[in-house]
Amino acid sequence: MNSKRTAGAAILLAALALPAPAYEVFIWRPSAAKEAISTTGRLTLHGELFGYWLGPSTVPSYNDSGGAIDRWNFGFQDLIQITPTTRLKAQLLTHDDGRQRTKFDWHFDLRQEIFDNLVFILGHDSDHDAEHLSRLAGKPYYTNRNYIGLGLPVEGRDFHLEAFTWFFHHTNLRAHLDLSGEKVKQEFGLRAAARLAEGFTVHGQLFAQTDTLFYLGRAWNFEILARLALTPWLELSWGFSLWRDFEVSPAGLKQSFSKVMWGIAVPF
């Protein structure tokens, strides 16, 4: 297990060295020990390596919604407990069309517990094409966003529930799936997870994006993921994601993308 944590630390340090939207793949791990650096004096990582085959899938490969559809996702998550109330998460999600790696999605967030059921969230997401240059209005394009927000988590031994909202600054992420809207200013949603049996958990999130503060939303995303632990270090995964516009975009389109995920995860 120590070798896996060492490997995870190397991956995280390599990620932080790269030029930095990826949304956060929500996985609830109630059994992960909170070994804080501030109390133990050492770095301990918790997280997972994962891989999914996507079938069926209609998700486009590139930031400009072009290219072949995604067929594979690979990536990792790392969690670092800095203090008993402060946690850092890093995530990489890669896209593959079956022939080549097409895109890299980075996600980082820092969560600071203010009270038992209130957390402050500071985050960064970005997407980068691999062998392709996406363009929007004739200019090179990749999404890059920073945000601050609040979460209202309620957690028990076998469940987690959290309403959240965050507000964007220094972002070029556009509303609507065809990217024809204004810059996204707010996301809000709900995350929920439950342990239904020993070794079997279900994780889900629903969130909306809006380019007008406190508006219903221009597009929304729903994702659910089931996990079955075969051993302490190997889990089977099945999930479903759906992205959909709430309304017709300024370009006259109302789009939706979806994918079904089949895969494994290696927690550490």
Secondary structure, DSSP 4 states (H G I P E B T S, - for coil): -HHHHHHHHHHHHHHHHS---PPP-----TT-----HHHHSS--EEEEEEEEEEEEE--BSSTTS-SSBP-EEEEEEEEEEEETTEEEEEEEEEEE-SSSEEEEEEEEEEEEEEETTEEEEEEEEEEEESS---EETTEE---EEEEEEEEEEEEETTEEEEEEEEEEES--PBSSTTS-S-B--EEEEEEEEEEEETTEEEEEEEEEEESSTT---SEEEEEEEEEEEEETTEEEEEEEEEEEESS--TTS---EEEEEEEEEEEE-
